[in-house]
Amino acid sequence: MSTEPAGIAAPGGESAQVVSMYISERKIYARSVTGWFANWRWALVWFTQLLFYGLPWVTWNGRQAVLFDLLERRFYIGGWVFFPQDFVYLTGLLIVCALALFLFTAVAGRLWCGYACPQTVYTEIFTWLERHIEGDRIQRMKLDASAWTLDKVVRHTLKQVAWLSVSLWTGFTFVGYFTPIHWLAQEALHFSLSAWEGFWILFYGFATYGNAGYLREQVCKYMCPYARFQSAMFDKDTLIISYDDARGEPRGSRPRSADPKALGKGSCVDCGLCVQVCPTGIDIRKGLQYECIGCAACIDVCDGVMAKMNYAPGLIRYDTQNGLAMGLSRRQRWVRAVRPRVLGYAAVLLLMVTVLLVGLSTRHSFRVDVVRDRGALARMVQDGHIENVYRLQIMNASESPERYHIEIDGVPGLKVVSRSEVSVDATQARWVPVSVRLPPEQAKAVGSGAHPITFRLTRMQTPDSAESPVNEKSTFVVPR
């Protein structure tokens, strides 16, 4: 029976052809590769994963060094304690990361994608496990094409167990950044995880398992937005992985002892290894393609082939479009890399890093928010005094209990009649009601209306400290 789509009758007696918009992606069997860039890639895999898996287990002052406690709304990073009101620092960090990505992309293309992106890192780990259980490229292809045998079932089962183990441990570690990981481990051992903890462990584990085990290059090609807008940051002086057409063409096989010039051929022996090692399955000899993640696996394998043929390395290399077209030296390429776009990115990045570091270094160990009493703007009390009531949220960002002294400025004669000293436990926030009164003669002098005032809080334990008081503005209302 024919599998061709049936024609559909169209006006005028003609038939319309049905074309499927779905194309099944062929499985990519990436070949293992060794070399200088592969070593760098694995060094970053080890660095990023030791950091990710190990950081939650590091302690600081008797607590987890890095913990984002959403339930208590406390965020601990080393000796810093942040509150939700410190969101501006996260904004600054994200801006710095974005600018750094723009700078690195303008200079040397998709370095992040090829070496440090979680998708690349976990795909590398999963591929390594697959390779050690099922074999390298040819063995995996034969195994998948063969009939189901005991050996095939065992190998596939071991691979799935290894993938699931890494995925679940990754999900557990991820949740350990939000729930103290020692408590989380005890809960997991006693099967007493909460519903949300269990959900996020499984969700993040499933995402790791699916993305790194099966989707792989499809995440980079179809799901990641970076691949789509990277061209806006590329120009002809951006370092990209390039195939030297002038040197490599015309390509073709030949004996190792043959002179390629005598045969009328270039340096490319058309072995196809550059395609076999590519994790996204592209042919770099066709030029720059958005699927290229810049992992440089093709450079390593091509340099190995060039060494065996006694040819000079660099047929595939990091180069620029201008460098290839104009035959620029390495020094000339780097000189041209220092161009206005790069200088602009670098200047803005340096400015943002400076602002962020200055903000963190001058950050107070406490902060205060002032909220007016919603019941009444102002009221008259005994002896004709005008009273306004406020609620102060005092947040102690230090890891020791502190006492604070409350003062008020802005209107002559204004006094704090409630307690002016407040204690706040370590890393805690406390709401404190504060009553402020103005004598009747001063109220007549300043007149009715809303008058700007300033609450000043001073840490009492260290009066000689260089830390300045925290000021928070509000208004004092004098009724008509």
C-alpha positions in Angstrom: 0.0 0.0 0.0 1.3 3.4 -0.9 2.3 5.7 1.9 2.1 8.9 -0.2 -0.4 11.5 1.1 -3.6 11.4 -0.8 -4.6 14.2 -3.1 -7.4 16.5 -2.0 -9.8 17.8 -4.5 -9.4 21.5 -5.2 -11.5 24.0 -7.1 -11.1 23.6 -10.9 -10.6 19.9 -10.7 -7.0 20.0 -9.6 -5.7 18.1 -6.6 -3.9 19.7 -3.6 -0.9 17.9 -2.2 -0.8 17.5 1.6 2.6 18.3 3.0 3.5 17.3 6.5 5.1 20.1 8.6 6.6 17.6 11.0 10.1 16.2 10.3 11.4 13.4 12.6 14.9 14.3 13.7 17.6 11.7 13.1 19.5 10.5 16.2 23.0 12.0 16.4 25.7 9.6 17.5 28.5 11.9 18.5 32.0 10.4 18.3 34.4 10.8 21.2 37.2 13.3 20.8 40.3 14.3 22.6 42.4 17.4 22.3 43.2 20.8 23.8 39.6 22.2 23.5 38.1 18.9 24.8 40.3 19.2 27.9 39.1 22.7 28.5 35.5 21.6 28.1 35.9 18.8 30.6 37.8 21.1 33.0 34.7 23.4 33.0 32.4 20.4 33.4 34.3 19.4 36.6 34.4 23.0 37.8 30.8 23.8 37.3 29.5 20.5 38.7 31.8 20.5 41.8 30.5 24.0 42.4 26.8 23.1 41.9 26.8 19.8 43.8 29.3 20.8 46.5 28.2 24.4 47.4 25.0 23.4 49.3 27.1 21.2 51.7 29.4 24.1 52.7 28.6 25.6 56.1 29.1 29.2 57.3 28.5 30.3 60.9 26.7 27.1 61.6 24.3 27.4 58.7 24.3 26.5 55.0 26.6 28.9 53.1 24.3 29.4 50.1 20.6 29.1 50.9 17.6 30.8 49.3 15.0 30.3 52.1 11.7 31.2 50.4 9.6 30.2 53.3 11.4 32.6 55.7 12.2 35.1 52.9 15.9 35.0 53.7 18.7 34.6 51.2 22.1 33.6 52.5 25.2 33.9 50.4 28.4 33.5 52.5 28.4 36.2 55.1 25.6 38.2 53.4 22.0 38.0 54.4 19.5 39.4 51.9 15.8 40.2 52.2 13.2 40.5 49.4 13.8 44.3 49.6 17.3 43.7 48.4 16.0 42.5 45.0 17.9 45.4 43.3 21.2 43.4 43.9 19.8 40.4 42.0 18.8 42.8 39.2 22.3 44.2 39.1 23.8 40.7 39.0 21.5 39.7 36.0 22.5 42.8 34.1 26.2 42.0 34.7 25.7 38.4 33.4 23.8 39.7 30.3 26.5 42.3 29.5 29.2 39.7 30.0 27.4 37.3 27.6 27.1 40.1 25.1 30.8 41.0 25.4 32.1 37.4 25.1 29.7 36.7 22.2 30.9 39.8 20.3 34.6 38.8 20.8 34.5 35.0 20.5 31.0 33.8 19.6 29.2 31.2 21.6 31.8 30.4 24.3 29.0 30.1 26.9 27.1 27.5 24.9 30.2 25.4 24.0 31.8 25.2 27.5 29.6 26.2 30.4 25.9 26.1 29.5 24.1 23.6 31.7 22.6 21.9 28.6 26.1 21.4 27.1 27.5 20.3 30.5 24.8 17.7 31.2 24.8 16.4 27.6 28.5 15.9 27.9 28.0 13.9 31.2 25.2 11.8 29.8 27.1 11.1 26.6 30.1 10.1 28.6 27.9 7.6 30.6 26.3 6.3 27.4 29.7 5.9 25.7 31.2 3.9 28.7 28.1 1.6 28.9 27.2 1.1 25.2 30.4 1.9 23.4 31.6 4.7 21.1 29.8 5.9 18.0 29.9 2.8 15.8 29.1 0.4 18.7 26.1 2.5 19.7 24.8 2.6 16.1 25.2 -1.2 15.8 23.5 -1.8 19.2 20.5 0.4 18.3 20.1 -1.3 14.9 20.4 -4.9 16.3 17.6 -7.1 17.6 16.8 -7.1 21.3 19.1 -9.5 23.1 20.1 -9.9 26.8 23.2 -7.9 26.2 21.2 -5.0 24.7 18.6 -5.1 27.5 21.3 -5.0 30.1 23.3 -2.2 28.5 20.2 0.0 27.9 19.0 -0.7 31.5 22.4 0.3 33.0 22.4 3.4 30.9 18.9 4.4 32.1 19.8 3.7 35.7 22.9 5.9 35.4 21.0 8.7 33.7 18.2 8.6 36.3 20.7 8.5 39.2 22.4 11.7 37.9 19.1 13.3 37.2 17.6 12.7 40.6 20.8 13.7 42.4 20.7 16.9 40.3 17.1 17.6 41.3 17.8 16.9 44.9 20.8 19.3 44.9 18.7 22.0 43.2 16.0 21.8 45.8 18.8 21.8 48.4 19.5 25.4 47.6 16.0 26.3 48.8 15.5 23.8 51.6 18.5 23.2 54.0 20.1 20.3 52.3 20.9 18.4 55.5 17.3 18.5 56.5 16.3 17.5 52.9 18.7 14.5 53.1 17.1 13.3 56.3 13.6 13.7 55.0 14.6 11.8 51.8 16.1 9.0 53.8 13.0 8.7 56.0 10.6 9.1 53.0 9.1 12.2 54.6 9.6 14.8 51.9 6.8 17.4 51.6 4.7 17.4 48.4 6.4 20.5 47.0 9.9 19.2 47.7 9.2 15.9 46.1 7.5 17.6 43.1 10.5 19.9 42.4 13.1 17.1 42.8 11.2 15.0 40.3 10.5 18.0 38.0 14.1 19.2 37.8 15.3 15.6 37.6 12.9 14.9 34.7 14.0 18.1 32.9 17.7 17.1 33.3 16.9 13.5 32.1 14.9 14.6 29.1 17.0 17.5 28.0 20.4 15.8 28.4 19.4 12.3 27.6 17.0 12.7 24.6 16.4 16.2 23.4 20.1 17.2 23.5 20.9 19.2 20.3 17.2 20.0 19.8 17.2 22.2 22.9 20.0 24.2 21.3 18.5 24.3 17.9 14.8 24.9 18.6 14.2 25.8 22.2 17.1 28.1 23.2 16.5 31.7 22.2 20.2 32.6 22.3 20.8 30.7 19.1 18.2 32.9 17.4 19.5 36.4 18.4 23.2 35.6 18.5 23.6 36.9 14.9 22.8 40.4 16.2 26.0 40.3 18.3 28.2 38.8 15.5 30.1 40.8 13.0 33.0 40.0 10.6 35.5 40.4 13.3 33.9 38.0 15.8 36.0 34.9 16.4 34.0 31.8 15.2 34.9 28.2 14.4 35.7 28.4 10.7 36.8 26.1 8.0 39.5 27.4 5.7 38.0 26.9 2.2 41.1 28.4 0.5 43.3 25.8 2.1 40.9 22.8 2.3 39.3 22.8 -1.2 39.0 20.8 -3.3 38.7 18.1 -0.7 39.2 14.4 -1.3 40.9 11.2 0.0 44.5 10.4 -0.8 47.4 8.3 0.5 49.3 9.8 3.4 52.5 9.9 1.3 50.9 11.8 -1.6 51.5 15.4 -2.4 48.0 17.1 -2.3 49.2 19.9 -4.7 50.3 17.3 -7.3 46.8 15.7 -7.0 45.2 19.1 -7.3 43.6 18.8 -3.9 43.4 20.8 -0.7 44.3 19.8 2.8 40.8 18.4 3.6 40.9 14.6 3.2 37.0 14.4 3.4 37.1 12.0 6.3 33.9 13.4 7.7 35.2 13.2 11.3 34.3 16.8 11.9 30.7 15.9 11.3 30.8 12.8 13.4 32.1 14.6 16.5 29.7 17.5 16.2 27.0 17.3 19.0 24.5 19.1 16.8 25.3 17.1 13.6 26.3 20.0 11.3 29.0 20.1 8.7 31.3 23.1 9.6 32.7 23.0 6.1 29.4 24.6 4.9 30.2 27.8 6.8 28.8 29.4 10.0 25.4 27.9 11.0 23.2 28.9 13.9 23.2 25.3 15.2 27.0 25.6 15.9 27.4 25.9 19.7 31.2 26.6 19.5 32.3 23.5 21.4 35.4 23.2 19.1 35.2 19.4 18.9 35.7 19.7 15.1 38.9 21.6 15.7 40.4 18.9 17.9 39.5 16.0 15.6 40.7 17.9 12.5 44.0 18.8 14.0 44.5 15.1 14.9 43.9 14.2 11.2 46.2 16.9 10.1 48.9 15.6 12.4 48.5 12.1 11.0 48.8 13.4 7.4 51.8 15.6 8.4 49.9 18.7 7.4 49.9 21.9 9.4 47.1 22.2 12.0 44.4 24.8 11.8 42.3 23.8 8.7 39.4 24.2 11.1 40.2 26.9 13.7 38.9 29.9 15.6 39.1 32.7 13.1 37.1 35.7 11.9 35.3 36.2 8.6 37.7 39.1 7.9 40.6 37.0 9.0 39.8 34.3 6.5 39.0 36.7 3.7 42.1 39.0 4.2 44.5 36.4 5.5 45.1 38.2 8.8 47.6 37.0 11.3 46.7 36.1 14.9 47.9 39.5 16.1 46.0 41.4 13.5 42.8 39.5 14.4 43.1 40.4 18.1 43.8 44.0 17.2 40.7 44.2 15.1 38.8 42.5 18.0 39.2 45.7 20.0 36.5 47.6 18.2 33.9 50.1 19.3 31.2 47.5 20.0 33.5 45.5 22.2 34.8 48.6 24.0 31.3 49.8 24.6 30.2 46.4 26.1 33.4 46.3 28.2 32.9 49.9 29.5 29.3 49.3 30.5 30.1 45.9 32.0 33.0 47.5 34.1 30.6 50.3 35.2 27.9 47.9 36.3 30.4 45.6 38.1 31.8 48.6 39.9 28.3 49.9 40.9 27.3 46.4 42.2 30.5 45.9 44.2 30.3 49.4 45.7 26.7 48.8 46.6 27.5 45.5 48.3 30.5 46.9 50.1 28.6 49.9 51.5 25.4 48.0 52.2 24.1 48.5 55.7 23.8 45.6 58.1 20.2 46.5 58.7 17.4 48.3 56.9 14.0 49.8 57.7 10.7 50.3 55.9 8.1 52.7 57.2 4.3 52.2 56.7 1.7 54.6 58.0 -1.1 53.4 60.2 -4.1 52.7 57.9 -6.7 53.3 60.6 -6.2 57.1 60.8 -3.9 59.6 59.3 -3.7 61.7 62.4 -5.5 62.1 65.7 -5.6 64.5 68.6 -4.6 63.2 72.1 -4.4 64.7 75.5 -3.3 68.3 75.9 -4.0 68.9 72.2 -1.0 67.0 70.9 -1.2 65.7 67.3 -0.3 62.0 67.0 0.6 60.0 64.0 1.2 56.2 64.2 3.6 54.3 62.0 4.7 50.7 61.6 8.5 50.2 61.1 9.8 47.0 59.7 13.3 46.7 60.9 15.4 44.0 59.2 18.6 42.8 60.8 20.9 41.5 58.1 23.7 40.5 60.5 24.1 37.2 62.2 24.0 38.5 65.7 21.2 40.1 67.8 21.1 43.9 67.5 19.5 46.9 69.3 18.5 50.0 67.4 17.8 53.6 68.5 14.9 55.4 66.7 15.0 59.1 66.2 12.9 61.5 64.1 13.7 64.7 62.2 12.0 67.1 59.9 9.4 69.0 62.0 10.6 71.1 65.1 9.2 69.6 68.3 8.4 66.2 66.9 9.0 63.4 69.4 8.8 59.6 69.5 6.6 58.8 72.4 6.6 55.1 72.1 9.8 53.1 72.9 12.7 54.5 71.0 14.9 51.4 71.4 14.2 48.1 69.7 15.9 44.7 69.7 15.9 42.4 66.6 17.2 38.9 66.6 19.9 37.7 64.1 18.8 37.6 60.5 15.2 38.5 61.5 12.7 41.2 60.6 10.4 42.8 63.1 7.4 45.1 62.8 7.4 47.8 65.5 4.6 50.3 66.1 5.9 53.8 66.6 3.8 56.8 67.9 5.0 60.3 67.0 3.6 63.4 68.6 3.7 67.1 68.0 2.9 69.8 70.6 -0.2 72.0 69.8 1.9 75.2 69.6 4.3 73.6 67.1 1.4 72.2 65.1 0.0 75.8 64.7 3.4 77.0 63.7 3.9 74.5 60.9 0.3 74.6 59.7 -2.0 71.8 58.5 -1.1 69.4 55.8 1.4 66.6 55.2 5.0 67.5 56.3 8.1 65.5 55.3 9.9 63.8 58.1 12.8 61.3 58.4 13.1 58.3 60.7 16.7 57.7 61.7 17.8 54.3 63.1 21.2 53.8 64.6 22.7 50.5 65.6 23.5 50.8 69.4 26.0 48.0 69.9 28.7 49.8 67.9 28.2 53.5 68.3 31.8 54.1 67.1 31.3 52.0 64.0 31.8 53.7 60.6 28.4 52.4 59.6 26.1 55.4 59.2 22.5 55.5 60.5 19.7 54.4 58.2 17.3 57.1 57.1 13.8 56.5 55.8 11.4 59.2 54.7 7.7 59.6 55.5 5.2 62.3 56.2 3.6 63.7 59.4 0.0 64.9 58.9 -1.4 67.9 60.8 -5.2 68.0 60.5 -7.1 71.2 59.9 
